[in-house]
C-alpha cells in the first residue's frame, strides 16, 4: 500500500448502508478520500446520496445495491447477500471493509464464504438503544454468531463501543481496535470572544434530545441566540415544539433545517451544544472542536472521549436540564472561559481527531490484516 509502488496497491471494497450526511457515511467520506492515494477503493452503498456523489466527484468508483437497507427484512436481505456476493466475486478485492450494522452483517458473511479478510467498523451497536426489543434481540443473536468468524477485525470509533463488544459479545482484545473518528480541517475558526450564539447541529430523531435543549434554553438567565441546524429542524411540527417549550424566547431560536454550511455556521457561534440520549463518537462535536468552540454535551457513549470536563467544555448527565442551563449561562457570562476552552478544543482536535490520523491507523490495520492472509 505504498503510494510510490503502484504494483503493491491493494484493492479494498468499502461498504456503507447509507450515503446521506449522517455520522457513518460522513466518516466513510473522510476515510475514503484520505486513503485513496494508497489503495484502490471501490465503494458499495445501499442508496445514492450526497456522500456517494462527493466520492464520485473525487474519482472513487461506486455502485448502489438498493436492497442494502438498515431495516430487517429476510427476503430483501437474502437478495442483498447474493447481489453483494456477485459484486465481490467480480471485483476480486484483497479485503472488505464494512460500516454500519446491516452492511457489517452482509459483508462479514460474504467474506467468510470467499475466505477474504474483513474489517467491520462499528458506529454504535445495532442492538443498542433506539430499536424495539425484538429487533435488538435479533441483531444481538446475529452479532454473537458473527463474533465466531475469525478473519474479522473490529474497528471501534470510541472505547465505549469497544467495551460493549468485549463484554457482551466476548470479542478478544487482539481483534478490537479503537480508531477515533477524524475529520479534515474545514479551515474556519469561531470568534468566541464576540459571539454569544449557541449552535446544535443534529438531525431530529430520538437519539438527539432537542427537547432537553429547548427546556434548558427556556430556563437560562442570559439572553443569546440559539441556532438549530439539521434534518427536521425546519419542519412545521418541530417549530411547533419550539413554540411549546420556548414560548417567550421563541424569536431567539433559529431553525435552519439540513444545511451544507455547517462549518460557516460554527464559525459564527460562541458555544456548541449537543444533547443526546445515546451516541457513538459524534462527528458534530469533532467539527465544532475543529472550529475552536467550547462544548457542552450530555455524557453518553464516547462523548467523554472528546470532551474533557472542565477543559474544553462541560459534560452533563442525560436529561439534566438545570446543569445544562447552568453551563450555558456560565459560558455566556465568561468570555475568557470561552476562549480558553475553545483553544483547548482546537488543540485536542489537532492532536487526536484529524482525518489523516484516523486514515493512518486504518491503513496500518489493512497492512496487518493482509500480511496475515
N, C-alpha and C positions, 0 to 999 in steps of 0.2 A: 504493500500500500504506500509505496514511496512515490511522491509526485514527480520525481526525476527518473523513474524507471517504469514506463508505461506497461511493459510486459508483466510487471508484478501486480498491476492493478486488479483488484478483486471485484466481482460483480455481487452487489448486495440488492436484494429485493426488500424494500421497506413498505410496511403495510399499516394503514390507518383507517379506522372505521369511518371517521368524519373528515371533512375538508373545510369546515367553517372557521370563523375567528374565535375558536374556543381554545382552552388550555392545551389539550393534547395535540390538535392539528398545528397550532402555532409553535409548539415545541418541535414538531416534525419539520416545519418550515425552517426554523432556525438551525436545527441539526443538519438537515439535508443540504442546505445552502452552504454550511461551513465544511461539510465532509466532501462535497462534490469534487474539489480538486484532487482528492486522494483515492477515491473509489468510483467505480461505475455503478451509479444508482438507477434503479427502476422503481417507481412508486406505484402502489396499488391503493386506491381509495374506494370506499363504499358509496361515494357520492361525488358529483362535481361541486366545486365551491371555490371561494377566493384563495384558499391555500394551494389547491391544485393549480389554479391559474397562475399564481405567483411563481410556482416551481417550473411550470411550463415556460414562463417568460424567461427564466434563468437557464433554459435549455435542458432541464431534467425531465426525461420522458416519464409518462404515467398512463394508467388506464383506470377505468371505473368498473367495478363489479357491483351492480345495483343491489344484489341480494346480500351484500355485506352490511347489515344494519344492526343496531345495538339491541333492539328488542328480540326476545326469544320466540322463534318460530321454527319448529323442527323441519318442516318441508322446505322452507326457504333456506334454512341453514345447511341442509343437505345439498341443495342446488349450489349454494355458495362454495361449499367444500370442493365439489367436483370442478367448478369453474376455476377456482384458485389452483387446484391440483394441475389442471391443464396448462395454466399460465406458467407455473413454476417448471413443469416438465419442458415447456417450450423455451423458456429463458435460460435454464440450466445455471442458476446462480451458485455462488460459493457459500452463501449464508443468507438466512432470512431474519428480518428484524421487525417485530410487530409492536404496535402501540394501541392501547385500549383493550378492553376486556374481550369483545367479540373477535376482533382481529387477532388477539393473542391466542384464543382457542383454536380458530381455524388454522392459523399459521403453525402452531405447535403440532397439530395433528398431521398436517401435510409434511412438515419437517421430519416427523418420526417415520412416516411411510417411505419417504425418499431418502432417509438417512442423511439429512442435512443438519449442520449446526444451526442453532436458533437462539435468538435473543428476544426476550419479552420485556418491554419497558412498561412497568406498572404505573399508571396515572390514577391511583386510587383503586382499591379492590372492588370488583363488581358485586361482591356480597356484602358490601358495607352499607351505610345509611343511604336512604333515598330509593330503595327498592322495596317491593312487597316481601312479606315473609317467605312466600313460595318462591319468588324469583331469587331471593338471597340463598335459600336452601339449594336450589338447582345449580346456581353458579358456584356455591361453595363445594358441592359434591363434584362438579367438573374440575374445579381447581385442585381438589385433593387427588383426583386421578392424574391430572397433568403434572402434579408435583413429582410423580414417579418417573417421568420422562427424563432421562439422564443427560441428553445432549442439549439441554436448555440452560442458558444463563439468564438471570433476572437482573434488570436494572430498576432501581427504585429512585424516584425523584426526591424522596425525603426518607429520613431514617424511621419516621413513624410507620410508613407502609412496610419498610423492611422488617421491622419488629413483628408486625402482624403476620407476614409471610413465614417467618421463622417459628413463631409461637403457635399459630393456628394451623398452618399447613405443614409444618415440620421440614421446611426447606433448610438445607445445610448452608452454613455461613459462607462456604467456599463458592457457592453458586449465586450468592446475593451481593450485589454491588450498588452502593448508593452513589449516584451521579446526579448532583443537584441540577435542576433546570437552569438554563442560561439563555440570555438574550443579547443580540448585538446592541452596541451603544447607539441609541437613536439620536444622540448629539444635541439634545435640548436640555437646558437647565432651568430649574424653577427659581424664581426670585422670592425666596421665603421671607426676606426682610420686609417686603412691601405688600405681599399678597395675604389676604385673610380668607381666601376661598378654600373650601374643603371639597374634595372630589372623591367619589367612589365609582370605580369602573368595574361593572359586573352585570351580567345578564340577570333578568328577573326570573328566579327559579327558587325551589325550596331550599337549595343549598345556601343561597345568599339571603341573609336576613335583612332585607331592606326595611322591614317594619321596625326592627330594633333601632336602626339608624334614625328613622323618622321620629320615633318616640324620644330618642336621645337629643336630637336636634331641637325638638319642641321644648325640652327641659333645660337646654343650655341658657346661661345667663348673658352670654355675649352675643352680639349680632354679627353674623357673617353669611356669606352666600354658600349654599350647598348645591353642588353640581352632580347629577346622577347621569352616567353615560353607560350604555349597554343595551343589548336587545331587550325590548319590552318596556323600557323606561318611558317611552313616548306614547304608549297606548292610552286611550281614554280610561280604561279600567285602572291602570296604575296611577294615573294622575288623580283619579278619584280617591285612591288610597292616600295620596299625599295630602289632599284636602281634608281627609278624615283625621289623619294623625297630626297635621300641622295647620290647623285652621287659621291661626293668627299670622304665622310666618310663611304662609303659602307662596307669596310672591318672591320670597328669598330662595326658593327651590327651583332649579332649572333642570328639566328633564330632556335630554338630548337624543335618546334612542341610540341605535347602533351607529358608531362613527369610526372612520379611519383616521381621525385627527386626535387620537388619544395622547400621543406624545406632546402635541401642541397644547392640549388642554392641561396636561400635567405641568407644563412649563408656566402656566398661568396661575397655578394653585400654590397654596402655602402649606397644606396638610393633605395627606392621603389617608383614607379610611377604608377598611374592608370588614364588613360584618358578615361572618359566615357561620353556618351551623356545623359544617364539616368541610375539610379541604385536603388536598394533597400538598403541593408546594406551589402556591398561586403565582402565575406569571405576572398578574397585575401588580403585585407588590414589588416584584423584581423590576418591572418597568418604572414604577414610582421611585424605587431606590436609585435607578439609573439617572433619573431626573434630579436627584438630591433632595427628596422630600422626607420629612419625618412621617412615621407611620403609626396609625392607631388601628389595631386589629384584634379580633377575637382569637383567643389562644386555642386553636383547634388544628389537628393534623400536623403538618410540617411548618406552620406559620412561625413557631418559635425558633425554627432553624434559620429564618430570615430576619426576624425582629428580635433584637436583644433588648429585653425590657429595661427601659430607663437609659438606653444608649442611643439607638437610632429610632426609638419610638416607644409605644406603650402597648402591652398586652392586657386584654380584659377578658374575663370569663364570658362564655356564651350567655346571651340574654341578660347581661348585667348593665341595664340602662344607666343607673347612677354613675357607675365607673366610667362608662363611655362618655357621658355628658361632662364629667369632671375633667377628663383628659383633653377633650376638645376645647373646653373653656381655658384650661391651663395653657395650651399651645397658642390660643388666640391672644392671651394676655402677656405672653413672654416671647418676644421676638428673638432674643438671644438664644433661648432654648430651641426654637425652631431652626435657627441657623446651625447650632451645634449638632442637633440630631440629623438635620439634612446632610451635613458634611459626613457624619458617621454612616448614613445610608449609602451615600455615593462611594465611600471608601470600601464598605462591605461588598457592594456590587462589583467594584473593580477587582477585589481580591478573590471573590468566590463565585460570582454568578454571571460572568461574561460568557458569551456563546462559545468563544474559542476554547475556553477551559473545559466546558461540557463536551465539545466535539473531540478534544484531545483525549479525554478519558474514555469516550466511546470507541474511538479509533484504536486505543490500546487494547480494549476488550475484544474488538474484532480480531486483532492480531493473535491474542491468546486463544480465542475460540478456533481460529483457522489453523494455528500451529498444532492443536491437539487432535485434528481430524486424522 
